[in-house]
Amino acid sequence: MIRITFIGTFCLLLSNCAVFRSNQNVQSIRMAYEKGSNINYGRTIAIDFYAVYPDGKEKKITNKGNLSVSTIGGEFNQGNFLIEPKPQSFDLTELKINAQYQTEYDTLSLSETIPFNYKGNLWVNFKGENGLPGKSGDNKSTPLLFRDGKNGEDGLEGEDGKDGPNLTVKIWRLATSSEYRLAVTNVDSNQTYYYRFIDSGSEIHINADGGDGGRGGNGGDGGNGKDGEIKDDKTKLPGDAGNGGNGGNAGNGGNGGTVYIFLHSNASSLKDRIIVSNIGGKSGLAGNKGEAGKAGSPASGQAPAEEGLDGIDGSTGVRGKNGPDYQLIIEHFDIEE
């Protein structure tokens, strides 16, 4: 009787321990984020998901493989929600999040919305795309049939960063509220994007920087030569070392774009809180040289094999040119409500 009581108590303790809870006991899932967050375009907010058990205890499941999250109004990735940075209309008023958590016995679903408050700094980010890195050259080994080590492959060049765009920005305040609106036109693509902004003393940041150059790929290492052999009446000479591959050249930075701002007279109070950046992109890093392989060791009486040569480091790229000073004009124009 004492033994049975002990086992029952032990099992009860285990059942209340989170380590031994199985997914079949999950009652629901919930989403959590900081309620005071500034919800506006281009910002990132932290969102976590939790499995809720019948006893009220919870387990964080944000990064679990059996949790799937779909969104409208941005992208969710491992606990971070990037709010749409380039809205194509003024109609985006809330974020929509749908989550499903698959247990062994059930599929639990959740649907939530997060309303925009259009507060905090507004980030209008049109920085040019960064150049992709060059592929590194393959290292080479000792060949199967031949004596000499193979040469390492050269690294490929990094891509140049893209130039920042040419932007035209119109900013105005609605006549019936404290809301400001922006229409940002990328002149290069003839595409307009639409932003809303509540003035709480925050700033409007407009970025038309050039993209950064991509890194050059590293050169591959050369292969080792085979050792010399003298066996019976057969002689095999030592193999020469393979040369290291050259590092790839770095990509150049893209040039900064141009920014023209037309500020409606009813929004002139924002004049000193509009921050524009249109600097040239940074150059990429040069790829490193590959190292030479080792020459094969000569057998007794044999001449030494040739040593390989290290590759050459790639060349550093050039930083992009800064764009011209931005232009800001305060004028009256027709307002889009």
PyMOL commands that set and color helices and strands:
alter all, ss='L'
color gray80, all
select helices_A, chain A and resi 2-15+18-20+23-25+265-273
alter helices_A, ss='H'
color red, helices_A
select strands_A, chain A and resi 28-33+44-52+58-60+67-72+74-77+80-83+94-102+107-115+122-125+166-173+179-186+191-198+204-207+229-231+234-236+258-264+274-277+327-331
alter strands_A, ss='S'
color yellow, strands_A
deselect
rebuild
show_as cartoon
